[in-house]
Amino acid sequence: MSEDLIIRYCSPTLAGIKTGNLFSCACPCKKELTKALSELNMKLVPKGIRALPLKISKERALIYIYRPNALKIDLENQNAKELLLQYGYITENLSACVTHLIHRLCSMDEFPHEIGLFLSYPPEDVRGFISNKARNQKCIGCWKVYGNEKEAKITFEKYDLCSKIYFQHWKQGKTIEQLTVAV
């Protein structure tokens, strides 16, 4: 797992403007992935970020980089709670929510679309995506928008600019620790 992937796909989380990001990486050896995540967490945990594998299959791993404190706030939103309760989440317990997400990812044939709540997607957009079966959106960016299109477009631009700036700084020699904002 390279820092390149983390910078490319997780810059908004590193910058503290997004709760979490996902990326997929090669995983020819689970032991090596565990070691790499342990080393990464040693760098990120002091800054308020965690990295964990959500699913490992067929030599690929789905990695979740997130800010637990921000996730707790996101999941306390009443609309998010209502949606998560429909899928069996225990919304009062953050660790239980993440564990349940992992269980759903690993045991379902379909992707659990409530994962958007773990990635800073507005609850109205997650609900809209699910109820519209991924159709009839107002616009598409980092996610499909069913609610506030104007606000979503501003957020998409902010995430894109952050990713470009972070990648440029990383190419110029900044370390992941230097680029990670402690919140």
Rosetta constraint file for C-alpha pairs under 8 A:
AtomPair CA 1 CA 5 HARMONIC 7.31 0.50
AtomPair CA 1 CA 25 HARMONIC 6.26 0.50
AtomPair CA 1 CA 26 HARMONIC 6.99 0.50
AtomPair CA 1 CA 27 HARMONIC 7.80 0.50
AtomPair CA 1 CA 33 HARMONIC 7.04 0.50
AtomPair CA 1 CA 36 HARMONIC 6.84 0.50
AtomPair CA 2 CA 6 HARMONIC 6.99 0.50
AtomPair CA 3 CA 7 HARMONIC 6.12 0.50
AtomPair CA 3 CA 176 HARMONIC 7.35 0.50
AtomPair CA 4 CA 8 HARMONIC 6.04 0.50
AtomPair CA 5 CA 9 HARMONIC 5.95 0.50
AtomPair CA 5 CA 10 HARMONIC 7.83 0.50
AtomPair CA 5 CA 23 HARMONIC 7.44 0.50
AtomPair CA 5 CA 25 HARMONIC 7.86 0.50
AtomPair CA 6 CA 10 HARMONIC 5.19 0.50
AtomPair CA 6 CA 11 HARMONIC 7.14 0.50
AtomPair CA 6 CA 23 HARMONIC 7.76 0.50
AtomPair CA 7 CA 11 HARMONIC 5.24 0.50
AtomPair CA 7 CA 163 HARMONIC 7.26 0.50
AtomPair CA 7 CA 166 HARMONIC 6.69 0.50
AtomPair CA 7 CA 167 HARMONIC 6.02 0.50
AtomPair CA 7 CA 170 HARMONIC 7.51 0.50
AtomPair CA 7 CA 176 HARMONIC 7.67 0.50
AtomPair CA 8 CA 163 HARMONIC 6.32 0.50
AtomPair CA 8 CA 167 HARMONIC 6.39 0.50
AtomPair CA 9 CA 21 HARMONIC 6.79 0.50
AtomPair CA 9 CA 22 HARMONIC 7.13 0.50
AtomPair CA 9 CA 23 HARMONIC 6.35 0.50
AtomPair CA 9 CA 163 HARMONIC 7.50 0.50
AtomPair CA 10 CA 14 HARMONIC 6.26 0.50
AtomPair CA 10 CA 20 HARMONIC 7.43 0.50
AtomPair CA 10 CA 21 HARMONIC 5.33 0.50
AtomPair CA 10 CA 22 HARMONIC 7.28 0.50
AtomPair CA 10 CA 23 HARMONIC 7.98 0.50
AtomPair CA 10 CA 65 HARMONIC 6.98 0.50
AtomPair CA 10 CA 163 HARMONIC 7.72 0.50
AtomPair CA 11 CA 15 HARMONIC 5.97 0.50
AtomPair CA 11 CA 159 HARMONIC 7.89 0.50
AtomPair CA 11 CA 162 HARMONIC 6.44 0.50
AtomPair CA 11 CA 163 HARMONIC 5.17 0.50
AtomPair CA 11 CA 166 HARMONIC 6.27 0.50
AtomPair CA 12 CA 16 HARMONIC 6.25 0.50
AtomPair CA 12 CA 17 HARMONIC 5.37 0.50
AtomPair CA 12 CA 18 HARMONIC 5.27 0.50
AtomPair CA 12 CA 21 HARMONIC 7.98 0.50
AtomPair CA 12 CA 159 HARMONIC 5.71 0.50
AtomPair CA 12 CA 162 HARMONIC 6.10 0.50
AtomPair CA 12 CA 163 HARMONIC 6.59 0.50
AtomPair CA 13 CA 17 HARMONIC 5.92 0.50
AtomPair CA 13 CA 18 HARMONIC 4.64 0.50
AtomPair CA 13 CA 19 HARMONIC 5.75 0.50
AtomPair CA 13 CA 20 HARMONIC 5.47 0.50
AtomPair CA 13 CA 21 HARMONIC 6.56 0.50
AtomPair CA 13 CA 65 HARMONIC 7.37 0.50
AtomPair CA 13 CA 66 HARMONIC 6.55 0.50
AtomPair CA 13 CA 67 HARMONIC 7.28 0.50
AtomPair CA 14 CA 49 HARMONIC 7.78 0.50
AtomPair CA 14 CA 179 HARMONIC 6.88 0.50
AtomPair CA 14 CA 180 HARMONIC 4.66 0.50
AtomPair CA 14 CA 181 HARMONIC 6.06 0.50
AtomPair CA 15 CA 162 HARMONIC 7.67 0.50
AtomPair CA 15 CA 179 HARMONIC 7.18 0.50
AtomPair CA 15 CA 180 HARMONIC 5.82 0.50
AtomPair CA 15 CA 181 HARMONIC 5.24 0.50
AtomPair CA 16 CA 180 HARMONIC 7.89 0.50
AtomPair CA 16 CA 181 HARMONIC 6.08 0.50
AtomPair CA 16 CA 182 HARMONIC 7.60 0.50
AtomPair CA 16 CA 183 HARMONIC 6.61 0.50
AtomPair CA 18 CA 119 HARMONIC 7.25 0.50
AtomPair CA 18 CA 120 HARMONIC 6.07 0.50
AtomPair CA 19 CA 66 HARMONIC 5.59 0.50
AtomPair CA 19 CA 67 HARMONIC 5.43 0.50
AtomPair CA 19 CA 68 HARMONIC 7.78 0.50
AtomPair CA 19 CA 70 HARMONIC 5.45 0.50
AtomPair CA 19 CA 71 HARMONIC 5.81 0.50
AtomPair CA 19 CA 118 HARMONIC 7.10 0.50
AtomPair CA 19 CA 119 HARMONIC 5.78 0.50
AtomPair CA 19 CA 120 HARMONIC 5.48 0.50
AtomPair CA 20 CA 64 HARMONIC 6.90 0.50
AtomPair CA 20 CA 65 HARMONIC 5.49 0.50
AtomPair CA 20 CA 66 HARMONIC 3.98 0.50
AtomPair CA 20 CA 67 HARMONIC 6.36 0.50
AtomPair CA 20 CA 71 HARMONIC 7.77 0.50
AtomPair CA 20 CA 118 HARMONIC 6.39 0.50
AtomPair CA 20 CA 119 HARMONIC 4.64 0.50
AtomPair CA 20 CA 120 HARMONIC 6.73 0.50
AtomPair CA 21 CA 64 HARMONIC 5.90 0.50
AtomPair CA 21 CA 65 HARMONIC 5.43 0.50
AtomPair CA 21 CA 66 HARMONIC 6.46 0.50
AtomPair CA 21 CA 119 HARMONIC 5.80 0.50
AtomPair CA 22 CA 62 HARMONIC 6.77 0.50
AtomPair CA 22 CA 63 HARMONIC 5.56 0.50
AtomPair CA 22 CA 64 HARMONIC 4.71 0.50
AtomPair CA 22 CA 65 HARMONIC 6.39 0.50
AtomPair CA 22 CA 119 HARMONIC 7.93 0.50
AtomPair CA 23 CA 62 HARMONIC 5.78 0.50
AtomPair CA 23 CA 63 HARMONIC 5.43 0.50
AtomPair CA 23 CA 64 HARMONIC 6.90 0.50
AtomPair CA 24 CA 60 HARMONIC 6.66 0.50
AtomPair CA 24 CA 61 HARMONIC 5.52 0.50
AtomPair CA 24 CA 62 HARMONIC 4.49 0.50
AtomPair CA 24 CA 63 HARMONIC 6.08 0.50
AtomPair CA 25 CA 60 HARMONIC 5.61 0.50
AtomPair CA 25 CA 61 HARMONIC 5.42 0.50
AtomPair CA 25 CA 62 HARMONIC 6.67 0.50
AtomPair CA 25 CA 63 HARMONIC 7.57 0.50
AtomPair CA 26 CA 59 HARMONIC 5.89 0.50
AtomPair CA 26 CA 60 HARMONIC 4.59 0.50
AtomPair CA 26 CA 61 HARMONIC 6.32 0.50
AtomPair CA 27 CA 32 HARMONIC 7.98 0.50
AtomPair CA 27 CA 33 HARMONIC 6.47 0.50
AtomPair CA 27 CA 56 HARMONIC 7.58 0.50
AtomPair CA 27 CA 59 HARMONIC 4.53 0.50
AtomPair CA 27 CA 60 HARMONIC 4.71 0.50
AtomPair CA 27 CA 61 HARMONIC 5.77 0.50
AtomPair CA 28 CA 59 HARMONIC 4.83 0.50
AtomPair CA 28 CA 60 HARMONIC 7.31 0.50
AtomPair CA 29 CA 33 HARMONIC 6.44 0.50
AtomPair CA 29 CA 59 HARMONIC 7.43 0.50
AtomPair CA 30 CA 34 HARMONIC 6.16 0.50
AtomPair CA 31 CA 35 HARMONIC 6.29 0.50
AtomPair CA 32 CA 36 HARMONIC 6.12 0.50
AtomPair CA 33 CA 37 HARMONIC 6.07 0.50
AtomPair CA 34 CA 38 HARMONIC 6.07 0.50
AtomPair CA 35 CA 39 HARMONIC 6.25 0.50
AtomPair CA 36 CA 40 HARMONIC 6.10 0.50
AtomPair CA 37 CA 41 HARMONIC 5.95 0.50
AtomPair CA 37 CA 51 HARMONIC 6.48 0.50
AtomPair CA 37 CA 52 HARMONIC 6.83 0.50
AtomPair CA 38 CA 42 HARMONIC 6.29 0.50
AtomPair CA 39 CA 43 HARMONIC 6.76 0.50
AtomPair CA 40 CA 44 HARMONIC 6.22 0.50
AtomPair CA 40 CA 51 HARMONIC 7.27 0.50
AtomPair CA 41 CA 45 HARMONIC 5.30 0.50
AtomPair CA 41 CA 49 HARMONIC 7.60 0.50
AtomPair CA 41 CA 50 HARMONIC 6.01 0.50
AtomPair CA 41 CA 51 HARMONIC 6.11 0.50
AtomPair CA 42 CA 46 HARMONIC 7.33 0.50
AtomPair CA 43 CA 47 HARMONIC 7.71 0.50
AtomPair CA 43 CA 176 HARMONIC 7.99 0.50
AtomPair CA 43 CA 177 HARMONIC 6.21 0.50
AtomPair CA 44 CA 48 HARMONIC 6.55 0.50
AtomPair CA 44 CA 49 HARMONIC 5.15 0.50
AtomPair CA 44 CA 50 HARMONIC 6.42 0.50
AtomPair CA 44 CA 51 HARMONIC 7.98 0.50
AtomPair CA 44 CA 177 HARMONIC 7.05 0.50
AtomPair CA 44 CA 180 HARMONIC 7.49 0.50
AtomPair CA 45 CA 49 HARMONIC 4.91 0.50
AtomPair CA 45 CA 50 HARMONIC 5.70 0.50
AtomPair CA 46 CA 182 HARMONIC 7.66 0.50
AtomPair CA 47 CA 180 HARMONIC 6.97 0.50
AtomPair CA 47 CA 181 HARMONIC 6.58 0.50
AtomPair CA 47 CA 182 HARMONIC 4.23 0.50
AtomPair CA 47 CA 183 HARMONIC 6.68 0.50
AtomPair CA 48 CA 67 HARMONIC 5.88 0.50
AtomPair CA 48 CA 68 HARMONIC 7.22 0.50
AtomPair CA 48 CA 69 HARMONIC 7.60 0.50
AtomPair CA 48 CA 182 HARMONIC 6.20 0.50
AtomPair CA 48 CA 183 HARMONIC 6.45 0.50
AtomPair CA 49 CA 65 HARMONIC 6.92 0.50
AtomPair CA 49 CA 66 HARMONIC 5.51 0.50
AtomPair CA 49 CA 67 HARMONIC 4.58 0.50
AtomPair CA 49 CA 68 HARMONIC 6.83 0.50
AtomPair CA 50 CA 64 HARMONIC 7.99 0.50
AtomPair CA 50 CA 65 HARMONIC 5.71 0.50
AtomPair CA 50 CA 66 HARMONIC 5.45 0.50
AtomPair CA 50 CA 67 HARMONIC 6.33 0.50
AtomPair CA 50 CA 68 HARMONIC 7.25 0.50
AtomPair CA 51 CA 63 HARMONIC 6.87 0.50
AtomPair CA 51 CA 64 HARMONIC 5.64 0.50
AtomPair CA 51 CA 65 HARMONIC 4.43 0.50
AtomPair CA 51 CA 66 HARMONIC 6.56 0.50
AtomPair CA 52 CA 63 HARMONIC 5.68 0.50
AtomPair CA 52 CA 64 HARMONIC 5.41 0.50
AtomPair CA 52 CA 65 HARMONIC 6.68 0.50
AtomPair CA 53 CA 61 HARMONIC 6.45 0.50
AtomPair CA 53 CA 62 HARMONIC 5.71 0.50
AtomPair CA 53 CA 63 HARMONIC 4.44 0.50
AtomPair CA 53 CA 64 HARMONIC 6.11 0.50
AtomPair CA 54 CA 61 HARMONIC 7.48 0.50
AtomPair CA 54 CA 62 HARMONIC 5.51 0.50
AtomPair CA 54 CA 63 HARMONIC 5.79 0.50
AtomPair CA 54 CA 64 HARMONIC 6.39 0.50
AtomPair CA 54 CA 101 HARMONIC 7.94 0.50
AtomPair CA 54 CA 102 HARMONIC 5.25 0.50
AtomPair CA 54 CA 105 HARMONIC 7.31 0.50
AtomPair CA 55 CA 61 HARMONIC 5.69 0.50
AtomPair CA 55 CA 62 HARMONIC 5.20 0.50
AtomPair CA 55 CA 63 HARMONIC 7.43 0.50
AtomPair CA 55 CA 102 HARMONIC 6.83 0.50
AtomPair CA 55 CA 105 HARMONIC 6.80 0.50
AtomPair CA 55 CA 106 HARMONIC 6.23 0.50
AtomPair CA 56 CA 60 HARMONIC 5.77 0.50
AtomPair CA 56 CA 61 HARMONIC 4.30 0.50
AtomPair CA 56 CA 62 HARMONIC 6.39 0.50
AtomPair CA 57 CA 61 HARMONIC 6.34 0.50
AtomPair CA 66 CA 71 HARMONIC 7.48 0.50
AtomPair CA 67 CA 71 HARMONIC 6.14 0.50
AtomPair CA 68 CA 72 HARMONIC 6.08 0.50
AtomPair CA 68 CA 94 HARMONIC 7.84 0.50
AtomPair CA 69 CA 73 HARMONIC 6.58 0.50
AtomPair CA 70 CA 74 HARMONIC 6.21 0.50
AtomPair CA 71 CA 75 HARMONIC 6.05 0.50
AtomPair CA 71 CA 94 HARMONIC 7.84 0.50
AtomPair CA 71 CA 118 HARMONIC 6.50 0.50
AtomPair CA 72 CA 76 HARMONIC 6.25 0.50
AtomPair CA 72 CA 94 HARMONIC 6.23 0.50
AtomPair CA 73 CA 77 HARMONIC 7.01 0.50
AtomPair CA 74 CA 80 HARMONIC 7.43 0.50
AtomPair CA 74 CA 117 HARMONIC 7.27 0.50
AtomPair CA 74 CA 118 HARMONIC 7.73 0.50
AtomPair CA 74 CA 120 HARMONIC 7.08 0.50
AtomPair CA 75 CA 80 HARMONIC 5.64 0.50
AtomPair CA 75 CA 81 HARMONIC 6.08 0.50
AtomPair CA 75 CA 91 HARMONIC 7.06 0.50
AtomPair CA 75 CA 117 HARMONIC 7.19 0.50
AtomPair CA 75 CA 118 HARMONIC 7.84 0.50
AtomPair CA 76 CA 80 HARMONIC 7.00 0.50
AtomPair CA 76 CA 81 HARMONIC 6.36 0.50
AtomPair CA 76 CA 91 HARMONIC 7.62 0.50
AtomPair CA 77 CA 81 HARMONIC 6.17 0.50
AtomPair CA 78 CA 82 HARMONIC 6.20 0.50
AtomPair CA 79 CA 83 HARMONIC 6.32 0.50
AtomPair CA 79 CA 123 HARMONIC 6.01 0.50
AtomPair CA 79 CA 124 HARMONIC 7.52 0.50
AtomPair CA 80 CA 84 HARMONIC 6.13 0.50
AtomPair CA 80 CA 117 HARMONIC 6.78 0.50
AtomPair CA 80 CA 123 HARMONIC 5.40 0.50
AtomPair CA 81 CA 85 HARMONIC 6.04 0.50
AtomPair CA 81 CA 91 HARMONIC 6.15 0.50
AtomPair CA 82 CA 86 HARMONIC 6.62 0.50
AtomPair CA 83 CA 87 HARMONIC 7.13 0.50
AtomPair CA 83 CA 114 HARMONIC 7.56 0.50
AtomPair CA 83 CA 123 HARMONIC 7.96 0.50
AtomPair CA 83 CA 127 HARMONIC 7.27 0.50
AtomPair CA 84 CA 88 HARMONIC 6.59 0.50
AtomPair CA 84 CA 89 HARMONIC 5.37 0.50
AtomPair CA 84 CA 90 HARMONIC 7.93 0.50
AtomPair CA 84 CA 91 HARMONIC 7.07 0.50
AtomPair CA 84 CA 114 HARMONIC 7.07 0.50
AtomPair CA 85 CA 89 HARMONIC 5.18 0.50
AtomPair CA 85 CA 90 HARMONIC 6.92 0.50
AtomPair CA 85 CA 91 HARMONIC 7.06 0.50
AtomPair CA 88 CA 100 HARMONIC 7.99 0.50
AtomPair CA 89 CA 96 HARMONIC 7.44 0.50
AtomPair CA 89 CA 97 HARMONIC 5.66 0.50
AtomPair CA 89 CA 100 HARMONIC 6.42 0.50
AtomPair CA 90 CA 96 HARMONIC 6.38 0.50
AtomPair CA 90 CA 97 HARMONIC 6.10 0.50
AtomPair CA 91 CA 96 HARMONIC 7.86 0.50
AtomPair CA 91 CA 97 HARMONIC 6.40 0.50
AtomPair CA 93 CA 97 HARMONIC 6.29 0.50
AtomPair CA 94 CA 98 HARMONIC 6.40 0.50
AtomPair CA 95 CA 99 HARMONIC 6.10 0.50
AtomPair CA 96 CA 100 HARMONIC 5.96 0.50
AtomPair CA 97 CA 101 HARMONIC 6.17 0.50
AtomPair CA 98 CA 102 HARMONIC 6.31 0.50
AtomPair CA 99 CA 103 HARMONIC 6.24 0.50
AtomPair CA 100 CA 104 HARMONIC 6.12 0.50
AtomPair CA 101 CA 105 HARMONIC 6.11 0.50
AtomPair CA 101 CA 112 HARMONIC 7.78 0.50
AtomPair CA 101 CA 115 HARMONIC 7.27 0.50
AtomPair CA 102 CA 106 HARMONIC 6.15 0.50
AtomPair CA 103 CA 107 HARMONIC 5.94 0.50
AtomPair CA 104 CA 108 HARMONIC 5.67 0.50
AtomPair CA 104 CA 112 HARMONIC 6.59 0.50
AtomPair CA 105 CA 111 HARMONIC 6.38 0.50
AtomPair CA 105 CA 112 HARMONIC 6.36 0.50
AtomPair CA 108 CA 112 HARMONIC 7.65 0.50
AtomPair CA 113 CA 126 HARMONIC 7.13 0.50
AtomPair CA 113 CA 129 HARMONIC 7.87 0.50
AtomPair CA 113 CA 130 HARMONIC 6.75 0.50
AtomPair CA 114 CA 118 HARMONIC 7.68 0.50
AtomPair CA 114 CA 126 HARMONIC 6.34 0.50
AtomPair CA 114 CA 127 HARMONIC 7.94 0.50
AtomPair CA 115 CA 119 HARMONIC 6.82 0.50
AtomPair CA 116 CA 120 HARMONIC 6.62 0.50
AtomPair CA 116 CA 121 HARMONIC 5.17 0.50
AtomPair CA 116 CA 122 HARMONIC 7.88 0.50
AtomPair CA 116 CA 123 HARMONIC 7.99 0.50
AtomPair CA 116 CA 126 HARMONIC 6.04 0.50
AtomPair CA 117 CA 121 HARMONIC 5.45 0.50
AtomPair CA 117 CA 122 HARMONIC 6.93 0.50
AtomPair CA 117 CA 123 HARMONIC 6.37 0.50
AtomPair CA 117 CA 126 HARMONIC 6.95 0.50
AtomPair CA 121 CA 125 HARMONIC 6.75 0.50
AtomPair CA 121 CA 126 HARMONIC 6.68 0.50
AtomPair CA 121 CA 143 HARMONIC 7.22 0.50
AtomPair CA 122 CA 126 HARMONIC 6.46 0.50
AtomPair CA 123 CA 127 HARMONIC 6.03 0.50
AtomPair CA 124 CA 128 HARMONIC 5.93 0.50
AtomPair CA 124 CA 146 HARMONIC 6.83 0.50
AtomPair CA 124 CA 147 HARMONIC 5.92 0.50
AtomPair CA 125 CA 129 HARMONIC 5.97 0.50
AtomPair CA 125 CA 144 HARMONIC 6.84 0.50
AtomPair CA 125 CA 145 HARMONIC 5.37 0.50
AtomPair CA 125 CA 146 HARMONIC 4.92 0.50
AtomPair CA 125 CA 147 HARMONIC 5.77 0.50
AtomPair CA 126 CA 130 HARMONIC 6.32 0.50
AtomPair CA 127 CA 131 HARMONIC 6.04 0.50
AtomPair CA 128 CA 132 HARMONIC 5.74 0.50
AtomPair CA 128 CA 134 HARMONIC 7.85 0.50
AtomPair CA 128 CA 137 HARMONIC 7.92 0.50
AtomPair CA 128 CA 145 HARMONIC 7.85 0.50
AtomPair CA 128 CA 146 HARMONIC 5.55 0.50
AtomPair CA 128 CA 147 HARMONIC 7.85 0.50
AtomPair CA 129 CA 133 HARMONIC 5.81 0.50
AtomPair CA 129 CA 134 HARMONIC 4.74 0.50
AtomPair CA 129 CA 135 HARMONIC 7.10 0.50
AtomPair CA 129 CA 137 HARMONIC 7.64 0.50
AtomPair CA 129 CA 144 HARMONIC 6.85 0.50
AtomPair CA 129 CA 145 HARMONIC 7.88 0.50
AtomPair CA 129 CA 146 HARMONIC 7.23 0.50
AtomPair CA 130 CA 134 HARMONIC 6.46 0.50
AtomPair CA 132 CA 136 HARMONIC 6.57 0.50
AtomPair CA 134 CA 144 HARMONIC 7.55 0.50
AtomPair CA 136 CA 146 HARMONIC 7.82 0.50
AtomPair CA 137 CA 144 HARMONIC 5.90 0.50
AtomPair CA 137 CA 145 HARMONIC 5.47 0.50
AtomPair CA 137 CA 146 HARMONIC 5.13 0.50
AtomPair CA 138 CA 144 HARMONIC 7.49 0.50
AtomPair CA 138 CA 145 HARMONIC 5.54 0.50
AtomPair CA 138 CA 146 HARMONIC 5.58 0.50
AtomPair CA 138 CA 147 HARMONIC 7.73 0.50
AtomPair CA 138 CA 149 HARMONIC 6.59 0.50
AtomPair CA 139 CA 144 HARMONIC 6.08 0.50
AtomPair CA 139 CA 145 HARMONIC 5.38 0.50
AtomPair CA 139 CA 146 HARMONIC 7.62 0.50
AtomPair CA 139 CA 149 HARMONIC 6.79 0.50
AtomPair CA 140 CA 144 HARMONIC 4.53 0.50
AtomPair CA 140 CA 145 HARMONIC 6.05 0.50
AtomPair CA 141 CA 145 HARMONIC 7.80 0.50
AtomPair CA 141 CA 152 HARMONIC 7.97 0.50
AtomPair CA 141 CA 153 HARMONIC 7.28 0.50
AtomPair CA 141 CA 156 HARMONIC 6.12 0.50
AtomPair CA 142 CA 156 HARMONIC 6.31 0.50
AtomPair CA 145 CA 149 HARMONIC 6.21 0.50
AtomPair CA 145 CA 152 HARMONIC 7.05 0.50
AtomPair CA 148 CA 152 HARMONIC 6.21 0.50
AtomPair CA 149 CA 153 HARMONIC 6.17 0.50
AtomPair CA 150 CA 154 HARMONIC 6.49 0.50
AtomPair CA 151 CA 155 HARMONIC 6.30 0.50
AtomPair CA 152 CA 156 HARMONIC 6.12 0.50
AtomPair CA 153 CA 157 HARMONIC 6.27 0.50
AtomPair CA 154 CA 158 HARMONIC 6.24 0.50
AtomPair CA 155 CA 159 HARMONIC 6.17 0.50
AtomPair CA 156 CA 160 HARMONIC 6.13 0.50
AtomPair CA 157 CA 161 HARMONIC 6.06 0.50
AtomPair CA 158 CA 162 HARMONIC 6.09 0.50
AtomPair CA 159 CA 163 HARMONIC 6.17 0.50
AtomPair CA 160 CA 164 HARMONIC 6.29 0.50
AtomPair CA 161 CA 165 HARMONIC 6.16 0.50
AtomPair CA 162 CA 166 HARMONIC 6.01 0.50
AtomPair CA 163 CA 167 HARMONIC 6.01 0.50
AtomPair CA 164 CA 168 HARMONIC 6.18 0.50
AtomPair CA 165 CA 169 HARMONIC 6.22 0.50
AtomPair CA 166 CA 170 HARMONIC 6.02 0.50
AtomPair CA 166 CA 179 HARMONIC 7.10 0.50
AtomPair CA 167 CA 171 HARMONIC 6.10 0.50
AtomPair CA 168 CA 172 HARMONIC 6.31 0.50
AtomPair CA 169 CA 173 HARMONIC 6.56 0.50
AtomPair CA 169 CA 174 HARMONIC 5.69 0.50
AtomPair CA 170 CA 174 HARMONIC 4.74 0.50
AtomPair CA 170 CA 175 HARMONIC 6.41 0.50
AtomPair CA 170 CA 176 HARMONIC 7.51 0.50
AtomPair CA 170 CA 179 HARMONIC 7.83 0.50
AtomPair CA 174 CA 178 HARMONIC 6.07 0.50
AtomPair CA 174 CA 179 HARMONIC 6.70 0.50
AtomPair CA 175 CA 179 HARMONIC 6.30 0.50
AtomPair CA 176 CA 180 HARMONIC 6.08 0.50
